[in-house]
């Protein structure tokens, strides 16, 4: 379902000079013989970023997932980039979250980094749902202008592809302008905030139970703490 999105993202990463890095041993791929599902992950070294991860899960008609998070270098306090796409094929249901995930909810920070995303939302109002996300506090590590949709095939095939391309354009533009900006917070503080993001997200990640049901708790625990959110403490 999301292969065209994955191909577009990978193509942009490669054009930007990204180099692949091996994920931790045993976490690049896992197959579930019982569920006929497979999860694959990639880790990229990208100029201007300290870490960029991508995950694709294919469970056939029942579920398709594409997830990615980009962590800028500590000397750049711009938001993290978050992509979370889920397609429940048997129910014809799409859940999509695209956001520049803020390190701060300070008004000066939001004014600095979110003009592009505000304009994008105005062009795609159908992907700016008012329904609150259930697993996270929308006022922490999410922006007021996230693209959030619970829809169906129409949104998945028409609205989302156009918004996805524009979303990537907007974030890459932020990165291109990094050298022209003065960071609002210090590199040391950015490091602390990015680590806090990992801890917060690992505690609330709604996909962890899903991955456990397909690939077992032991593997999924490692995947959560060693790949998805490596700054979060092991339980």
Wavefront OBJ file of the C-alpha trace (Angstrom):
o trace
v 0.000 0.000 0.000
v 2.714 2.495 0.975
v 5.526 1.374 -1.341
v 5.219 4.516 -3.534
v 5.648 6.659 -0.405
v 8.642 4.583 0.699
v 10.218 4.857 -2.760
v 9.722 8.625 -2.816
v 11.261 9.025 0.636
v 14.229 6.768 -0.162
v 14.822 8.566 -3.457
v 14.958 11.930 -1.716
v 17.293 10.585 0.939
v 19.656 9.210 -1.676
v 19.624 12.492 -3.624
v 20.518 14.321 -0.426
v 23.644 12.190 0.014
v 22.278 9.703 2.529
v 24.296 6.583 3.277
v 22.750 3.430 4.752
v 23.783 2.242 8.212
v 23.185 -1.270 9.484
v 20.445 -1.391 12.144
v 21.246 -3.272 15.360
v 21.800 -6.976 14.839
v 18.576 -8.860 14.171
v 16.368 -5.754 13.854
v 16.623 -4.992 10.122
v 13.953 -7.599 9.321
v 11.627 -9.960 11.140
v 9.093 -12.398 9.724
v 6.080 -13.857 11.479
v 5.216 -17.271 10.020
v 1.952 -17.380 11.954
v 0.723 -14.004 10.758
v 2.316 -14.030 7.293
v 3.748 -10.610 8.079
v 7.166 -9.015 7.678
v 8.717 -5.859 9.106
v 11.763 -4.209 7.526
v 13.743 -1.228 8.773
v 16.456 1.035 7.428
v 18.800 3.466 9.138
v 20.330 6.369 7.217
v 23.235 8.708 7.771
v 22.048 11.960 6.218
v 23.939 15.272 5.957
v 22.531 17.612 8.589
v 20.917 14.802 10.587
v 22.282 12.595 13.319
v 19.742 9.819 12.683
v 17.017 9.018 10.155
v 15.069 5.804 10.488
v 12.437 4.186 8.268
v 10.207 1.137 8.928
v 7.789 -0.705 6.674
v 5.445 -3.469 7.849
v 3.529 -5.654 5.431
v 0.788 -7.858 6.852
v -1.074 -8.276 3.595
v -4.680 -7.138 3.365
v -5.016 -6.803 7.130
v -2.397 -4.116 7.748
v 0.216 -1.958 6.041
v 2.494 0.439 7.966
v 5.083 3.051 7.029
v 6.888 4.953 9.779
v 9.832 7.343 9.744
v 11.469 9.790 12.145
v 14.306 12.203 11.336
v 16.520 13.623 14.100
v 18.473 16.764 13.126
v 22.008 17.245 14.397
v 22.246 18.702 17.884
v 23.448 22.076 16.550
v 20.148 22.454 14.674
v 17.074 22.916 16.861
v 14.513 22.466 14.092
v 11.669 19.995 14.764
v 11.966 16.282 14.244
v 10.121 14.952 11.225
v 7.543 12.256 11.942
v 5.637 10.075 9.479
v 3.173 7.400 10.589
v 0.886 5.791 7.996
v -1.375 2.798 8.653
v -3.802 1.096 6.275
v -6.259 -1.483 7.587
v -7.213 -3.090 4.283
v -10.014 -5.365 5.421
v -11.779 -2.333 6.927
v -10.701 0.130 4.262
v -9.383 2.464 6.960
v -6.483 4.902 6.799
v -4.745 6.515 9.761
v -2.137 9.102 8.760
v 0.013 11.384 10.900
v 2.556 13.748 9.331
v 4.167 16.362 11.532
v 7.165 18.498 12.311
v 7.458 17.405 15.917
v 8.484 20.424 18.026
v 11.183 20.305 20.642
v 9.487 23.251 22.355
v 5.934 24.574 22.508
v 7.282 28.110 22.890
v 5.559 30.659 20.621
v 8.857 32.003 19.272
v 9.891 28.461 18.325
v 6.564 27.788 16.596
v 6.721 31.084 14.718
v 10.218 30.243 13.507
v 9.590 26.761 12.182
v 5.947 26.335 11.219
v 5.023 28.852 8.527
v 5.497 26.236 5.810
v 3.416 23.613 7.596
v 0.663 26.167 8.278
v 0.443 26.906 4.554
v 0.412 23.187 3.755
v -2.514 22.634 6.122
v -4.461 25.414 4.436
v -4.096 23.559 1.114
v -5.089 20.172 2.580
v -7.877 20.838 5.089
v -9.181 17.286 4.645
v -5.983 16.057 6.327
v -6.236 18.340 9.324
v -8.694 16.351 11.398
v -9.828 17.749 14.709
v -10.025 14.347 16.427
v -7.376 14.033 19.100
v -4.813 11.258 18.925
v -5.512 8.778 21.664
v -2.063 7.668 22.790
v -0.256 11.001 22.993
v -0.678 14.436 24.474
v -1.118 16.641 21.362
v 0.471 19.522 23.254
v 3.781 17.701 23.718
v 5.996 16.796 20.750
v 3.155 17.447 18.300
v 2.420 20.712 16.549
v -0.958 22.452 16.177
v -0.596 22.010 12.401
v 0.002 18.284 12.106
v -1.661 16.477 9.241
v -3.870 13.912 10.921
v -6.492 11.851 9.152
v -8.747 8.920 9.864
v -10.171 8.238 6.432
v -10.624 5.660 3.737
v -9.540 4.774 0.219
v -10.236 8.229 -1.197
v -7.862 9.920 1.241
v -5.266 7.146 0.859
v -5.221 7.290 -2.929
v -5.870 10.965 -3.648
v -5.339 13.388 -0.766
v -2.444 11.686 0.999
v -0.028 11.311 -1.973
v -0.263 15.008 -2.811
v 0.138 16.049 0.812
v 3.032 13.624 1.364
v 5.115 15.124 -1.437
v 4.408 18.670 -0.250
v 5.208 17.670 3.331
v 8.630 16.326 2.354
v 9.291 19.444 0.263
v 8.458 21.637 3.234
v 10.718 19.771 5.645
v 13.645 19.627 3.248
v 13.287 23.384 2.805
v 13.594 23.841 6.573
v 16.790 21.804 6.502
v 18.188 23.771 3.564
v 17.719 26.983 5.549
v 19.416 25.669 8.691
v 22.694 27.469 7.976
v 20.878 30.803 7.737
v 19.237 30.523 11.164
v 20.457 31.014 14.696
v 19.236 28.203 16.926
v 16.847 29.209 19.686
v 18.254 26.638 22.110
v 21.777 25.317 22.634
v 23.089 22.072 21.179
v 23.254 20.636 24.706
v 19.576 21.439 25.246
v 18.633 19.973 21.848
v 20.339 16.725 22.869
v 18.362 16.663 26.117
v 15.076 17.367 24.322
v 15.647 14.735 21.640
v 16.452 12.158 24.303
v 13.309 13.150 26.209
v 11.319 12.653 22.996
v 12.565 9.056 22.814
v 11.663 8.352 26.429
v 8.208 9.923 26.083
v 7.474 8.112 22.811
v 8.664 4.703 23.983
v 6.358 4.896 26.997
v 3.323 5.610 24.807
v 4.063 3.965 21.468
v 0.756 2.416 20.318
v 2.533 0.211 17.767
v 4.467 -1.742 20.384
v 1.544 -4.012 21.222
v 0.855 -4.501 17.534
v 4.448 -5.490 16.818
v 4.441 -7.811 19.840
v 1.374 -9.629 18.525
v 3.080 -10.251 15.187
v 6.738 -10.711 16.092
v 6.791 -11.599 19.782
v 7.396 -9.474 22.864
v 11.140 -10.127 23.179
v 11.924 -8.983 19.632
v 9.503 -6.047 19.853
v 11.001 -4.848 23.150
v 14.427 -4.762 21.529
v 13.013 -3.033 18.462
v 11.349 -0.365 20.618
v 14.400 0.488 22.720
v 17.280 -0.226 20.353
v 15.897 0.983 17.019
v 12.761 3.102 17.323
v 13.724 5.099 20.414
v 17.302 4.230 21.329
v 17.593 6.929 24.014
v 14.795 5.293 26.008
v 15.887 3.031 28.881
v 15.501 -0.725 28.623
v 12.879 -2.114 30.993
l 1 2 3 4 5 6 7 8 9 10 11 12 13 14 15 16 17 18 19 20 21 22 23 24 25 26 27 28 29 30 31 32 33 34 35 36 37 38 39 40 41 42 43 44 45 46 47 48 49 50 51 52 53 54 55 56 57 58 59 60 61 62 63 64 65 66 67 68 69 70 71 72 73 74 75 76 77 78 79 80 81 82 83 84 85 86 87 88 89 90 91 92 93 94 95 96 97 98 99 100 101 102 103 104 105 106 107 108 109 110 111 112 113 114 115 116 117 118 119 120 121 122 123 124 125 126 127 128 129 130 131 132 133 134 135 136 137 138 139 140 141 142 143 144 145 146 147 148 149 150 151 152 153 154 155 156 157 158 159 160 161 162 163 164 165 166 167 168 169 170 171 172 173 174 175 176 177 178 179 180 181 182 183 184 185 186 187 188 189 190 191 192 193 194 195 196 197 198 199 200 201 202 203 204 205 206 207 208 209 210 211 212 213 214 215 216 217 218 219 220 221 222 223 224 225 226 227 228 229 230 231 232 233 234 235
